[in-house]
């Protein structure tokens, strides 16, 4: 996207490639990465600004952002629902061809499985070499069967469903979101058919299921286990579906104008300010998990308004989210998400950067060490993400998509309007 202040008057709203979605996903993943690395290094993102004291601004404090970075997982789930349903919303509008159910699953396998399997194999080898499963410091080190269960449940995308592997897995805990997504993919063809035929009824049903399961979860002792089960995210997926349908509907009725762009830009910025206020409220909560469960629907509604308003905003504002850098970050975001926490924890476990003594330097306030860990963790995560994306994911994905592929005269799944990805899911 070229930088300009405003779009041309009365230009149409592109619903094939929604340019801001790559950037929104990239920023969401980066904030999650920042949160996990911040957990280990404790670098506080605050900046003293005495030069701005005449404005009443003595410091700029972004501490709330990494502290609540885990909330961006909800944005990632919302974007998944939005992008999954977008082709079907376009189909209802103008009859765009749809991919078959077989092609839908094939594309999901090509996108997810290569990087996912590679990470499991590499992390498993790391744990075997380091005797992690038998280490006395590991809570289940006496359970000789746990490693097998850990491997099996990861290979079947079910490890988040088993309490022990959900809580104690050594095969990269961030993969729970991948397991949850795969579980939703399995039922997506049925849900999208229901949503396409009866959107209001299906939307309400998904939210009722989510609300009922949430209330059940709030009454359990092990709330963290229930926090990230699929039913609690049904409302987020439903709002993603609804967001796609609303944006497609808007594109049919109106065109871009300066007034629309300015109003949408203001709305998008207000959404960010409201999110900041909500996250500052979250920090003060006694039980963070309970707050998440009680507010997940509201947060996803905020994300719905943010995504739609950002997509309709002025060109200069959209450029923040739609440029070559954000497209690249979105391209590697899946592998960046997969590798960042594992690498950071491995560095800290093996004292990289080196430190002596029994207490970690971040607990002693060693700023130099804390900055070193932050820098090498980000650098290694980006390096691993780039390598995994271009050496594993892309080649393997191309190979998988060629399997059983026939020349189909521009059917969806090739580079057509219906098959073109709008964001890396």
C-alpha positions as CSV (number, residue, x, y, z in Angstrom):
1,X,0.0,0.0,0.0
2,X,1.4,3.4,-1.0
3,X,1.4,6.2,1.7
4,X,-1.2,8.9,1.1
5,X,-3.3,10.9,3.5
6,X,-6.7,10.1,2.1
7,X,-8.1,7.6,-0.4
8,X,-9.7,8.7,-3.6
9,X,-13.3,9.9,-3.1
10,X,-16.0,7.3,-3.7
11,X,-13.4,4.5,-4.1
12,X,-14.8,1.1,-3.2
13,X,-13.9,-0.8,0.0
14,X,-11.7,-3.8,-0.8
15,X,-13.1,-6.9,0.8
16,X,-10.8,-9.3,-1.1
17,X,-7.6,-8.1,0.5
18,X,-8.2,-6.2,3.7
19,X,-4.9,-4.5,3.9
20,X,-4.8,-3.7,7.6
21,X,-5.3,-7.3,8.8
22,X,-1.7,-8.3,8.3
23,X,-0.6,-5.5,10.5
24,X,-3.2,-6.1,13.2
25,X,-2.1,-9.7,13.5
26,X,1.6,-8.8,13.4
27,X,1.1,-6.3,16.3
28,X,-1.0,-8.8,18.3
29,X,1.7,-11.5,18.0
30,X,4.5,-9.1,18.9
31,X,2.6,-8.0,22.0
32,X,2.2,-11.7,23.1
33,X,5.9,-12.2,22.4
34,X,6.8,-9.2,24.4
35,X,4.7,-10.5,27.3
36,X,6.4,-13.8,27.5
37,X,9.9,-12.3,27.2
38,X,9.0,-9.6,29.8
39,X,8.0,-12.4,32.2
40,X,11.6,-13.6,32.2
41,X,13.6,-10.4,32.0
42,X,11.3,-7.9,33.8
43,X,12.4,-4.9,31.8
44,X,9.8,-2.2,32.5
45,X,8.8,-0.2,29.5
46,X,8.8,3.2,31.1
47,X,10.5,6.4,29.9
48,X,11.1,9.5,32.0
49,X,10.2,12.6,30.0
50,X,11.2,15.7,32.1
51,X,11.3,17.7,28.8
52,X,7.5,17.2,28.6
53,X,6.8,18.2,32.2
54,X,5.3,21.5,31.1
55,X,2.5,19.4,29.5
56,X,2.1,17.5,32.7
57,X,3.8,14.4,31.2
58,X,6.6,13.3,33.5
59,X,6.9,9.8,32.1
60,X,5.6,7.5,29.4
61,X,4.5,4.2,30.9
62,X,3.7,1.3,28.7
63,X,4.1,-1.3,31.4
64,X,0.4,-2.2,31.1
65,X,1.0,-3.4,27.5
66,X,3.4,-6.4,28.1
67,X,1.8,-7.1,31.5
68,X,-1.5,-7.9,29.8
69,X,0.0,-9.1,26.5
70,X,-1.7,-12.5,26.8
71,X,-5.0,-10.7,26.0
72,X,-3.8,-10.4,22.4
73,X,-4.4,-14.1,22.0
74,X,-8.1,-13.1,22.0
75,X,-7.3,-10.8,19.1
76,X,-5.6,-13.7,17.3
77,X,-8.6,-15.9,17.8
78,X,-10.9,-13.1,16.7
79,X,-8.9,-12.5,13.5
80,X,-9.0,-16.3,12.8
81,X,-12.8,-16.3,13.0
82,X,-13.0,-13.1,10.9
83,X,-10.8,-14.4,8.1
84,X,-12.2,-17.9,8.1
85,X,-15.7,-16.6,7.5
86,X,-14.8,-13.7,5.1
87,X,-14.9,-15.8,1.9
88,X,-18.4,-17.1,2.9
89,X,-19.5,-13.5,3.6
90,X,-18.3,-12.5,0.2
91,X,-20.1,-15.4,-1.4
92,X,-23.4,-14.3,0.1
93,X,-22.7,-10.8,-1.3
94,X,-21.7,-11.4,-4.9
95,X,-21.6,-15.2,-5.4
96,X,-17.8,-15.6,-5.2
97,X,-16.9,-19.3,-5.6
98,X,-16.1,-21.1,-2.4
99,X,-13.3,-23.7,-1.6
100,X,-14.5,-27.2,-1.1
101,X,-14.4,-28.6,2.5
102,X,-11.5,-30.9,1.4
103,X,-9.5,-27.9,0.1
104,X,-10.3,-26.0,3.3
105,X,-8.7,-28.7,5.4
106,X,-5.9,-29.2,3.0
107,X,-5.0,-25.5,3.3
108,X,-5.1,-25.6,7.1
109,X,-2.8,-28.7,7.2
110,X,-0.4,-27.0,4.8
111,X,-0.4,-23.8,6.9
112,X,0.0,-25.3,10.4
113,X,1.3,-28.9,10.4
114,X,4.9,-28.4,9.1
115,X,5.9,-25.8,11.6
116,X,4.0,-27.4,14.4
117,X,5.6,-30.8,13.9
118,X,9.0,-29.3,13.5
119,X,8.7,-27.5,16.8
120,X,7.5,-30.6,18.6
121,X,10.4,-32.7,17.3
122,X,13.1,-30.1,18.1
123,X,11.7,-29.3,21.6
124,X,11.3,-33.1,22.3
125,X,15.0,-33.7,21.4
126,X,16.0,-30.7,23.6
127,X,14.1,-32.2,26.5
128,X,15.5,-35.7,26.1
129,X,19.1,-34.4,25.9
130,X,18.5,-32.3,29.0
131,X,16.7,-35.1,30.8
132,X,13.8,-32.6,31.4
133,X,11.2,-35.3,32.0
134,X,13.2,-36.9,34.8
135,X,14.6,-33.8,36.3
136,X,13.7,-33.6,40.1
137,X,12.7,-30.0,39.6
138,X,9.9,-31.2,37.2
139,X,6.7,-31.8,39.1
140,X,5.8,-35.0,37.3
141,X,9.3,-36.4,37.1
142,X,8.2,-39.7,38.8
143,X,5.5,-40.3,36.1
144,X,7.4,-42.4,33.5
145,X,4.4,-42.4,31.2
146,X,4.0,-38.7,31.0
147,X,6.4,-38.1,28.1
148,X,4.4,-40.5,26.0
149,X,1.2,-38.9,26.9
150,X,2.7,-35.5,26.2
151,X,3.8,-36.6,22.7
152,X,0.6,-38.3,21.8
153,X,-1.7,-35.5,22.9
154,X,0.4,-33.0,21.0
155,X,0.3,-35.1,17.8
156,X,-3.5,-35.3,18.1
157,X,-3.9,-31.6,19.0
158,X,-5.5,-32.5,22.3
159,X,-2.9,-31.7,24.9
160,X,-5.0,-28.7,26.2
161,X,-7.9,-31.1,26.9
162,X,-5.8,-33.3,29.4
163,X,-5.3,-31.6,32.7
164,X,-1.7,-32.9,33.3
165,X,-0.4,-32.0,29.8
166,X,-2.4,-28.7,29.8
167,X,-0.7,-27.7,33.0
168,X,2.8,-29.4,32.8
169,X,3.6,-30.0,29.2
170,X,7.3,-29.7,28.3
171,X,6.6,-29.5,24.5
172,X,6.2,-25.8,24.3
173,X,3.1,-24.5,26.1
174,X,2.3,-21.8,23.6
175,X,1.1,-24.5,21.2
176,X,-2.2,-24.7,23.1
177,X,-3.6,-22.0,20.8
178,X,-2.7,-24.2,17.8
179,X,-4.5,-27.1,19.4
180,X,-7.6,-24.9,20.0
181,X,-7.6,-23.6,16.5
182,X,-7.4,-27.1,15.0
183,X,-10.3,-28.2,17.2
184,X,-12.3,-25.3,15.8
185,X,-11.3,-26.0,12.2
186,X,-12.8,-29.5,12.6
187,X,-16.2,-28.1,13.3
188,X,-15.9,-25.0,11.2
189,X,-17.6,-26.3,8.0
190,X,-20.7,-27.2,10.0
191,X,-20.8,-23.9,11.9
192,X,-20.2,-21.8,8.8
193,X,-23.2,-23.5,7.1
194,X,-25.4,-22.8,10.0
195,X,-24.1,-19.2,10.2
196,X,-24.6,-18.6,6.5
197,X,-28.2,-19.8,6.6
198,X,-29.2,-18.5,10.1
199,X,-26.6,-15.9,11.1
200,X,-28.6,-14.4,14.1
201,X,-29.6,-17.8,15.5
202,X,-26.2,-19.3,15.1
203,X,-24.5,-16.2,16.6
204,X,-26.7,-16.3,19.6
205,X,-26.3,-20.1,20.0
206,X,-22.5,-19.8,19.9
207,X,-22.6,-17.0,22.5
208,X,-25.0,-19.0,24.7
209,X,-22.7,-22.0,24.6
210,X,-19.7,-19.8,25.5
211,X,-21.6,-18.1,28.4
212,X,-22.8,-21.4,29.8
213,X,-19.4,-23.0,29.7
214,X,-17.8,-19.8,31.2
215,X,-20.3,-19.9,34.1
216,X,-19.4,-23.6,34.6
217,X,-15.7,-22.8,34.5
218,X,-16.0,-20.1,37.1
219,X,-17.4,-22.6,39.5
220,X,-14.5,-25.0,39.2
221,X,-11.3,-25.2,41.3
222,X,-9.0,-25.4,38.3
223,X,-10.1,-22.3,36.5
224,X,-6.8,-21.9,34.5
225,X,-7.5,-25.3,32.9
226,X,-11.0,-24.3,31.7
227,X,-9.8,-20.7,30.8
228,X,-8.5,-21.8,27.4
229,X,-10.9,-24.5,26.4
230,X,-12.7,-24.0,23.0
231,X,-16.2,-23.3,24.3
232,X,-15.0,-20.2,26.1
233,X,-13.8,-18.8,22.8
234,X,-17.0,-19.5,20.8
235,X,-18.2,-16.0,21.5
236,X,-14.9,-14.6,20.1
237,X,-15.2,-16.7,16.9
238,X,-18.8,-15.7,16.6
239,X,-17.8,-12.0,16.8
240,X,-15.2,-12.7,14.1
241,X,-17.9,-14.1,11.9
242,X,-20.1,-11.2,12.6
243,X,-17.3,-8.7,11.9
244,X,-16.6,-10.2,8.5
245,X,-20.3,-10.1,7.7
246,X,-20.7,-6.5,8.8
247,X,-17.7,-5.2,6.8
248,X,-18.8,-7.0,3.7
249,X,-22.3,-5.5,4.2
250,X,-20.8,-2.0,4.6
251,X,-18.8,-2.4,1.4
252,X,-21.9,-3.2,-0.5
253,X,-23.8,-0.1,0.7
254,X,-21.2,2.7,0.9
255,X,-17.9,3.9,-0.7
256,X,-14.9,5.6,0.9
257,X,-15.3,9.3,1.7
258,X,-13.1,11.7,3.7
259,X,-15.9,11.9,6.3
260,X,-16.1,8.1,6.6
261,X,-12.3,7.8,6.8
262,X,-11.9,10.4,9.5
263,X,-14.8,9.1,11.6
264,X,-13.4,5.5,11.3
265,X,-9.9,6.7,12.2
266,X,-11.2,8.4,15.4
267,X,-13.2,5.3,16.3
268,X,-10.2,3.1,15.8
269,X,-8.0,5.3,18.1
270,X,-10.8,5.4,20.7
271,X,-10.8,1.6,20.7
272,X,-7.1,1.6,21.5
273,X,-7.7,4.0,24.4
274,X,-10.6,2.0,25.7
275,X,-8.5,-1.2,25.5
276,X,-5.7,0.6,27.5
277,X,-8.2,1.5,30.2
278,X,-9.5,-2.1,30.3
279,X,-6.0,-3.5,30.6
280,X,-5.2,-1.1,33.4
281,X,-8.3,-2.4,35.1
282,X,-7.2,-6.0,34.5
283,X,-3.8,-5.4,36.1
284,X,-5.6,-4.4,39.4
285,X,-7.7,-7.5,39.5
286,X,-7.2,-10.1,42.3
287,X,-7.9,-13.0,39.9
288,X,-6.8,-12.3,36.3
289,X,-8.3,-15.6,35.0
290,X,-11.8,-14.7,36.3
291,X,-11.6,-11.3,34.8
292,X,-10.7,-12.8,31.4
293,X,-13.6,-15.2,31.5
294,X,-16.0,-12.5,32.5
295,X,-14.8,-10.0,29.9
296,X,-13.7,-12.1,26.9
297,X,-17.0,-11.3,25.0
298,X,-16.7,-7.6,25.6
299,X,-13.1,-7.5,24.6
300,X,-13.8,-9.3,21.4
301,X,-16.6,-6.8,20.6
302,X,-14.1,-4.0,21.1
303,X,-11.8,-5.9,18.7
304,X,-14.7,-6.1,16.2
305,X,-15.2,-2.4,16.3
306,X,-11.4,-1.8,16.1
307,X,-10.9,-4.0,13.0
308,X,-13.8,-2.6,11.1
309,X,-13.0,1.0,11.9
310,X,-9.3,0.5,11.1
311,X,-10.3,-1.1,7.7
312,X,-12.4,1.9,6.9
313,X,-9.9,4.6,8.2
314,X,-8.0,7.1,6.2
315,X,-5.1,5.8,4.1
316,X,-2.4,7.4,6.2
317,X,-3.7,5.7,9.3
318,X,-4.1,2.3,7.6
319,X,-0.5,2.6,6.4
320,X,0.6,1.9,10.0
321,X,-0.9,-1.5,9.7
322,X,-0.5,-2.1,5.9
323,X,3.1,-1.8,4.8
324,X,5.9,-4.0,3.7
325,X,7.2,-4.4,7.2
326,X,3.9,-5.5,8.7
327,X,3.3,-7.8,5.8
328,X,6.7,-9.5,6.5
329,X,6.0,-9.7,10.2
330,X,2.6,-11.3,9.5
331,X,4.3,-13.8,7.2
332,X,6.7,-15.0,9.9
333,X,4.2,-14.4,12.8
334,X,3.1,-18.0,13.2
335,X,6.7,-19.2,13.7
336,X,7.6,-16.2,15.8
337,X,4.8,-17.2,18.1
338,X,5.9,-20.8,18.2
339,X,9.5,-20.2,19.1
340,X,9.8,-17.1,21.2
341,X,8.9,-18.5,24.7
342,X,10.8,-21.7,24.3
343,X,14.0,-19.9,23.3
344,X,13.8,-17.3,26.0
345,X,13.3,-19.9,28.7
346,X,16.1,-22.0,27.3
347,X,18.5,-19.1,27.4
348,X,17.5,-18.3,31.0
349,X,17.7,-22.0,32.1
350,X,21.2,-22.3,30.6
351,X,22.4,-18.9,32.0
352,X,22.6,-17.2,28.7
353,X,23.7,-14.4,29.2
354,X,25.9,-15.9,31.9
355,X,25.3,-15.2,35.6
356,X,26.6,-16.7,38.8
357,X,24.8,-17.5,42.0
358,X,21.5,-19.1,42.7
359,X,19.2,-16.1,42.2
360,X,18.3,-14.9,38.7
361,X,19.7,-11.4,37.9
362,X,16.3,-10.0,37.1
363,X,15.3,-10.7,40.7
364,X,18.3,-8.7,41.8
365,X,17.5,-5.8,39.5
366,X,20.6,-6.3,37.2
367,X,19.5,-4.1,34.3
368,X,22.4,-4.9,32.1
369,X,21.6,-8.7,32.2
370,X,17.9,-8.0,31.8
371,X,18.5,-6.0,28.7
372,X,20.8,-8.6,27.3
373,X,18.2,-11.4,27.8
374,X,15.6,-9.2,26.2
375,X,17.7,-8.5,23.1
376,X,19.0,-12.0,22.5
377,X,15.5,-13.5,23.1
378,X,13.9,-11.2,20.5
379,X,16.8,-11.7,18.1
380,X,16.8,-15.5,18.4
381,X,13.0,-15.6,18.1
382,X,13.1,-13.6,14.8
383,X,16.0,-15.7,13.5
384,X,14.1,-18.9,14.3
385,X,10.9,-17.5,12.8
386,X,12.5,-16.5,9.5
387,X,14.3,-19.8,9.2
388,X,11.3,-21.9,10.1
389,X,9.0,-19.9,7.7
390,X,11.3,-20.0,4.7
391,X,13.0,-23.3,5.2
392,X,10.2,-25.4,6.6
393,X,6.7,-23.9,6.4
394,X,6.7,-22.5,2.9
395,X,8.4,-25.4,1.1
396,X,6.4,-28.0,3.0
397,X,3.2,-26.1,2.4
398,X,3.8,-25.9,-1.4
399,X,4.5,-29.7,-1.4
400,X,1.3,-30.5,0.5
401,X,-0.8,-28.2,-1.8
402,X,0.5,-30.1,-4.8
403,X,-0.6,-33.4,-3.5
404,X,-3.6,-34.5,-5.5
405,X,-3.8,-31.1,-7.1
406,X,-5.5,-30.8,-10.5
407,X,-5.6,-27.9,-12.9
408,X,-8.9,-26.2,-12.0
409,X,-9.2,-23.2,-14.2
410,X,-9.0,-20.6,-11.4
411,X,-11.1,-22.4,-8.8
412,X,-10.6,-21.1,-5.2
413,X,-7.5,-22.1,-3.5
414,X,-5.4,-20.6,-6.3
415,X,-4.7,-16.8,-6.4
416,X,-8.3,-15.8,-7.0
417,X,-10.6,-13.5,-5.1
418,X,-12.2,-16.4,-3.1
419,X,-9.0,-18.2,-2.3
420,X,-6.6,-15.3,-1.6
421,X,-5.5,-15.1,2.0
422,X,-6.2,-11.8,3.7
423,X,-4.1,-12.5,6.7
424,X,-1.8,-15.3,7.9
425,X,-4.0,-17.6,10.0
